[in-house]
């Protein structure tokens, strides 16, 4: 049974440089994606916070009016603009 001797080749400088370049490219593309996701998350959180604030401001304008029995009615309280 013949055996093959495995000869390891020394990595060529060009191949090593290309591999390093690919690693940097992958790192930069990952960082770019991470930055995009962080910006999108920031935009969504600001939008949700603004909507919550608007909803809270609207709720403050409502006043609960107790009716007869178990019924209650909501009425918008007019706001005074300065």
Secondary structure, DSSP 8 states (H G I E B T S, - for coil): ------------HHHHHHHHHHHHHHHHHHHHHHHHHHHHHHHHHHHHHHHHHHHHHHHHHEEEEE-STT-EEEEE------
